[in-house]
Amino acid sequence: MLLFLNLGGGEVFIVVLVIILFFGSDKLPEIAKTLGKGIREINDAKAQIQNEIQKSTSGFTEELNKHTTELQSELNKAGESFKKQIDDAATTLKDEGKKITDTTK
């Protein structure tokens, strides 16, 4: 396949001419049919492999998404708890500061 990437029109014509001379014009349709069948089988195998990969990774992706959601939920809960503790500490400090201010007056 890579050999044909650098061939020009004249070079391809010569290759086809050599094939016709070597195999004969009556065998050319049979060769093309066999080549087409082989390419189709390769494409079918490639599609089957891609489907198998997608099937095997879809469960992994779903499981990963589930754990990510759970982790995000736990982090949100921890963040809310931490914020509440800071708010409570700030309120306590404010109240204690007010008591100190009131006693010094």
Buried (B, 14 or more C-beta within 10 A) or exposed (E): EEEEEEEEEEEEEEEEEEBEEEEEEEEEEEEEEEEEEEEEEEEEEEEEEEEEEEEEEEEEEEEEEEEEEEEEEEEEEEEEEEEEEEEEEEEEEEEEEEEEEEEEE
